[in-house]
Structure formats: structure tokens, C-alpha cells
Amino acid sequence: MRPMRCQLFRTDPPTLLAALTQETMLVRYQECLAAEIPSLAEQTLIRHLRRLTGYASQVLSSGFETLARNDIQAADELLSDIFAVATFHGWDLPRGLLGADRDPDSARIWLLDGATVALSRARTVTDKVDMTGHNRATQS
């Protein structure tokens, strides 16, 4: 098992919030998820990523403020995952964020003080894989 890493970032949350909700970041995030989904077999994770892609589409069409006003948990979940994906892939980011993914198997963002944010990310899967609907399950 790979050891868990915790990454610390120092900034003011509004700076990163603006960076994570820019059109270019959202499109890049959606492209990354779209590339990842076909390789996955865990249906719960696929549904989770598709839900996040939908939230990103809502932000692109209506703005982040609208998503946050209508569903603050969805807004936090989206920000946390964009942050986690961006840091995992080493995308350039301003440092910091305030948000918390509500899914226990995904990203967690911890605001440690006014300028320090910690990110932890873990995905757990069961020992049984549901291959139903997976495009590679029927290939020989």
C-alpha cells in the first residue's frame, strides 16, 4: 500500500476559488475526468465522476455563484475534486482553498488556519468489481 501524502498550501481562499472556477480550469478538469472514466470498472466511482462533470457543466453555463447558491455541498464537492485532480496532475495553481467533499471516498480539504489548507485524497473500492456496463467487459 502506498503511503498517504498530505500537501499543504498557503494562500487566501478567494484567490484559489477564482482560479478553480475559471473556464479553462473547468474544461481541463472535465477533459481529465472524461479520459479517466472509460478505464474504470467501479460503477460507484463512475457515477461520482459523472456527477462532478455535471456540476462543472453547470458552473460553465450559469457560473459558480449559481451552483453555490443552489447547492453549497455540490459546490464544495466540485472545488475539492478540482483541487485534488489539479494537484495530483501537477497543474499550476495559486495556493489555497476552502471546501470539503461530502463523499468519504474522495478529496478532503482542511482549512488549518487563515492561510493554510491541507489536502488529503483517498479512494476505496470493494474487493468485488461490478463490470456491468463497462465497455471492456464485452471485448475479447
N, C-alpha and C positions, 0 to 999 in steps of 0.2 A: 504494500500500500504506500502510495506517495505521501510524504508529509504535507500537512496543511501549511499554507503560507498566508500571512496577513500582510496586506500592503497599507501603508499609512500615507496620507496626503494632507498637505497644509494649504488652505485657501479659504476664501469666503464662499459659502454655498451658492449665492446668486450667480457668481462667475461661472461655476461649472454647470449650473442649471441652464444658463443661456447657451453654453457650448453643447450640452447634450440634446437640446431641443432644436438645434439648427437643422435646416433641411438636409444639408449634406451629411450630417451625422446620422440622421434618421434613415436616410436612403441607404447609407453604407451599412447600418445595423440590419435593415430589412434584407439586404442582399446577402449578408453573412448568415442570417437565420435561414433564408431560402436555400442557400448552399448546404447548410448543415442538415436540414430536415430529411432529405432523401436518404441519408446514410443512417438514420436512426431506426431502431426497431421498437423501442419503448413507446407505446401509444400515449401514455400519460404525458410524457415529455414532449411528444409531437404536438399534442393538444395545447400544452402550455406555451410552446414557442409560437404556435399559430395565433393564440390569444394575444401574445405580446406583439406580434406582427400587426394584428388588427388595431391594437392601441396606437402603434406608431403611425398607421394609416390615418387614424382619427386625428392625431396631432398634426400630420401633414395637411389634412384638409380643413381642420377647424381651429388649430392652434392648441398649444399645451394648456393654456389657461382654461379652455373649454373642457378638456378632459379632466383636469384637476377639479374644476367646479362640479362636474357631473359625477366623478368617481375618484376621490382622492386616493383610495387604495390602489386603483389601477394605475394612476399617475405615478405613485411611489414605486410600484412594481416595475413599471416600464423604465423609470430612471435608474433604478437599481440594476436592472439587467443590462441596459445600455452601458452603464458604468463598468459592470463586470466584464462584458464582452470586449469593450474598448481596452480595458487594462490587460485582459488575457491576451489579446492580439497585439498589444503594444502600440495602439493608436495614440497619437499626440492628444493630450487633454490638458486643460487647466486643472489644477489640483483642488478637489473637494466636492462634496455633495451631501445633501440631506434627503434621505429617502429610505424606505425599508420594504423589501419584497415580502409579500404576505405568504408566499409559498415556502414551506420549510425546507424544500429540496433545492433552493435557488440561492440567489445572492442575498447577503445581509450587509447593510451599510450601517456603521455605528458612528454617531457623532460623539467624539470623545471630549471635545471642548469646543470653544467658539471657532477654532480654525483647524482642528484635526479630525479627520474622518478615517475610519478603518473599514476595509472591505474584506469579507470572507465569503467564499462560494463553495458550495458542496452540492453534488447531485447524487442521490442514492437511487438505486434500482433494485428490483426484486431479483431473486435467483431464477425466475421464470420469465421468459420473453414472449410477449404476445405478438406474433408475426402477422396477425390478421390485417389485411390491407396493405402490408408492406410490399412495395413493388419488386423487391428482390426475392421475396418468398416464393414466387411462382417461376422464377427463372431457373434454368438448369445449367 
